[in-house]
Amino acid sequence: MNRRQRRHMLKQQGVLRYLSNMNFLGEVRSNFRAQNIENGRKLHQQNVDAMDKVNHAALESKLEAMKTTWNSMGYNKSEINKLEEAWALSTIKDKESHKEDKKTIKKLQKEVRESFQSRKK
């Protein structure tokens, strides 16, 4: 039940009118407000978890597609692992280690490029 439906139901039952006549800092109204806040936190956490699952699944499928592309281009297993690590660092950003991540990405990509070129000679 969403917020609008719940509010409509409470209004029909006369709960909101009853609460509006009570002291704002009274025990009943404070408990009702605290219960609503807790329900909101739970719903928010459920939404965050659902979005995390969706994002995780999308990133996993994209990574699998990238792996098949790299494999078809002729990269070996160790090179694909390094490319995977570089891709993960570039896709999932961390504000605290952004500069170090960029350096690591460049280093990994350079290593892979050199390894790939040395095998192709």
C-alpha positions as CSV (number, residue, x, y, z in Angstrom):
1,M,0.0,0.0,0.0
2,N,1.5,3.3,-1.0
3,R,1.4,6.6,0.9
4,R,-1.6,8.0,-0.9
5,Q,-3.7,4.9,-0.4
6,R,-2.8,4.7,3.3
7,R,-3.6,8.4,3.8
8,H,-6.9,8.0,2.0
9,M,-7.8,5.0,4.2
10,L,-6.9,6.8,7.4
11,K,-8.9,9.8,6.3
12,Q,-12.0,7.6,5.6
13,Q,-11.7,6.0,9.0
14,G,-11.5,9.4,10.7
15,V,-8.1,8.7,12.2
16,L,-6.6,11.9,10.7
17,R,-9.4,14.1,12.1
18,Y,-9.1,12.4,15.5
19,L,-5.3,13.0,15.5
20,S,-5.6,16.6,14.4
21,N,-7.6,17.4,17.5
22,M,-4.9,16.0,19.7
23,N,-1.8,17.7,21.2
24,F,1.0,17.6,18.6
25,L,3.5,16.5,21.3
26,G,1.0,14.2,23.0
27,E,1.8,10.5,23.5
28,V,-0.7,9.1,20.9
29,R,0.2,11.5,18.2
30,S,4.0,11.2,18.9
31,N,3.7,7.4,18.7
32,F,1.7,7.6,15.5
33,R,4.3,9.9,14.0
34,A,7.2,7.7,15.1
35,Q,5.5,4.6,13.7
36,N,5.1,6.5,10.3
37,I,8.7,7.5,10.3
38,E,9.8,3.9,11.0
39,N,7.5,2.6,8.2
40,G,9.0,5.2,5.9
41,R,12.6,4.0,6.8
42,K,11.7,0.4,6.1
43,L,10.1,1.2,2.8
44,H,13.1,3.4,1.8
45,Q,15.5,0.6,2.6
46,Q,13.4,-1.9,0.6
47,N,13.5,0.5,-2.4
48,V,17.3,0.9,-2.0
49,D,17.8,-2.8,-1.8
50,A,15.6,-3.4,-4.9
51,M,17.5,-0.8,-6.9
52,D,20.9,-2.3,-5.8
53,K,19.8,-5.7,-7.1
54,V,18.7,-4.2,-10.4
55,N,22.0,-2.3,-10.8
56,H,24.0,-5.3,-9.8
57,A,22.3,-7.5,-12.3
58,A,22.7,-4.9,-15.1
59,L,26.4,-4.4,-14.3
60,E,27.0,-8.2,-14.2
61,S,25.3,-8.7,-17.6
62,K,27.4,-5.8,-19.0
63,L,30.6,-7.3,-17.6
64,E,29.8,-10.7,-19.1
65,A,29.2,-9.0,-22.5
66,M,32.5,-7.2,-22.2
67,K,34.3,-10.4,-21.3
68,T,33.0,-12.2,-24.4
69,T,34.0,-9.2,-26.5
70,W,37.5,-9.2,-25.1
71,N,37.7,-13.0,-25.6
72,S,36.7,-12.6,-29.2
73,M,39.4,-9.9,-29.7
74,G,42.1,-12.4,-28.6
75,Y,42.9,-11.4,-25.1
76,N,44.0,-14.3,-22.8
77,K,42.7,-15.1,-19.3
78,S,45.1,-13.0,-17.3
79,E,44.6,-10.0,-19.6
80,I,40.8,-10.3,-19.3
81,N,41.2,-10.4,-15.5
82,K,43.2,-7.1,-15.6
83,L,40.7,-5.6,-18.0
84,E,37.9,-6.7,-15.7
85,E,39.5,-5.0,-12.7
86,A,40.1,-1.8,-14.7
87,W,36.5,-1.8,-15.9
88,A,35.2,-2.3,-12.4
89,L,37.3,0.6,-11.1
90,S,36.1,2.8,-13.9
91,T,32.4,1.8,-13.6
92,I,32.0,2.1,-9.8
93,K,33.3,5.4,-8.7
94,D,34.7,6.0,-5.2
95,K,35.2,9.7,-4.3
96,E,37.9,9.0,-1.8
97,S,40.2,7.0,-4.1
98,H,39.3,8.4,-7.5
99,K,42.7,9.7,-8.4
100,E,44.4,6.4,-7.4
101,D,41.8,4.5,-9.2
102,K,42.4,6.4,-12.4
103,K,46.2,5.7,-12.1
104,T,45.5,2.0,-11.5
105,I,43.2,1.9,-14.5
106,K,45.8,3.4,-16.8
107,K,48.5,1.1,-15.4
108,L,46.4,-2.0,-15.9
109,Q,45.3,-1.0,-19.4
110,K,49.0,-0.3,-20.3
111,E,50.0,-3.7,-19.0
112,V,47.3,-5.4,-21.0
113,R,48.1,-3.5,-24.2
114,E,51.8,-4.4,-23.8
115,S,51.1,-8.0,-23.2
116,F,48.7,-8.2,-26.1
117,Q,51.1,-6.5,-28.4
118,S,54.0,-8.8,-27.4
119,R,52.0,-11.9,-28.1
120,K,50.9,-10.6,-31.5
121,K,54.4,-10.0,-32.8
